[in-house]
Amino acid sequence: MWEVTQCLNQVYHVLSRYAHGHKEDVVIEERFHPANQRAGLVALMKVQDKWNKRVVWKEVKSGQEHKK
């Protein structure tokens, strides 16, 4: 259980950097997040897709171009 709590704290920290003061979509780029962290971020973002005031996001994998 400790590992899950620790991972959620990291995911919250990463997502909060996007949320405060940014008006652009959240972009989860493969080159900036290790696979396990990226999986957690994507899972959390997919859950919040069903919320009324969801955050717009996308995942960018290696070889894909990130367009603003």
VMD Tcl script that draws the C-alpha trace (Angstrom):
set ca {
  {0.00 0.00 0.00}
  {2.88 2.34 0.77}
  {4.14 2.11 -2.82}
  {0.72 3.08 -4.21}
  {0.48 6.10 -1.91}
  {3.98 7.18 -2.85}
  {3.21 6.85 -6.57}
  {-0.03 8.84 -6.23}
  {1.87 11.62 -4.49}
  {4.30 11.75 -7.43}
  {1.47 11.71 -9.98}
  {-0.34 14.51 -8.13}
  {2.85 16.57 -8.09}
  {3.38 16.11 -11.84}
  {-0.23 16.94 -12.72}
  {-0.37 19.94 -10.41}
  {2.46 21.56 -12.39}
  {0.16 21.54 -15.41}
  {-2.94 22.66 -13.56}
  {-1.77 25.87 -11.93}
  {-1.80 28.83 -14.26}
  {-1.67 26.95 -17.56}
  {-4.42 27.37 -20.11}
  {-3.05 24.87 -22.59}
  {-3.93 21.18 -22.72}
  {-1.97 18.78 -20.54}
  {0.57 16.92 -22.69}
  {2.04 13.72 -21.30}
  {5.21 13.20 -23.30}
  {6.95 9.84 -23.31}
  {10.39 11.44 -23.29}
  {9.72 13.23 -19.99}
  {8.03 10.44 -17.99}
  {9.23 6.90 -17.27}
  {6.80 4.16 -18.35}
  {5.31 3.52 -14.89}
  {4.75 7.21 -14.19}
  {3.26 7.75 -17.64}
  {0.90 4.82 -17.13}
  {-0.29 6.33 -13.85}
  {-0.77 9.75 -15.41}
  {-2.70 8.36 -18.37}
  {-4.90 6.21 -16.12}
  {-5.75 9.18 -13.92}
  {-6.46 11.40 -16.91}
  {-8.76 8.76 -18.43}
  {-10.74 8.64 -15.17}
  {-11.17 12.41 -15.08}
  {-12.36 12.40 -18.73}
  {-15.79 11.54 -17.32}
  {-15.93 14.55 -14.98}
  {-18.00 17.65 -15.75}
  {-15.00 19.99 -15.70}
  {-12.41 17.68 -17.14}
  {-8.91 18.71 -18.12}
  {-8.13 18.35 -21.83}
  {-5.04 16.22 -22.34}
  {-3.15 14.04 -24.78}
  {-0.30 11.57 -24.73}
  {2.64 12.04 -27.07}
  {4.79 8.97 -27.69}
  {8.29 8.86 -29.18}
  {8.29 9.72 -32.85}
  {5.09 11.75 -32.62}
  {5.20 15.49 -33.03}
  {3.84 17.62 -30.19}
  {1.79 20.48 -31.66}
  {0.50 23.30 -29.49}
}
mol new
graphics top color blue
foreach p $ca { graphics top sphere $p radius 0.5 }
foreach p [lrange $ca 0 end-1] q [lrange $ca 1 end] { graphics top cylinder $p $q radius 0.2 }
display resetview
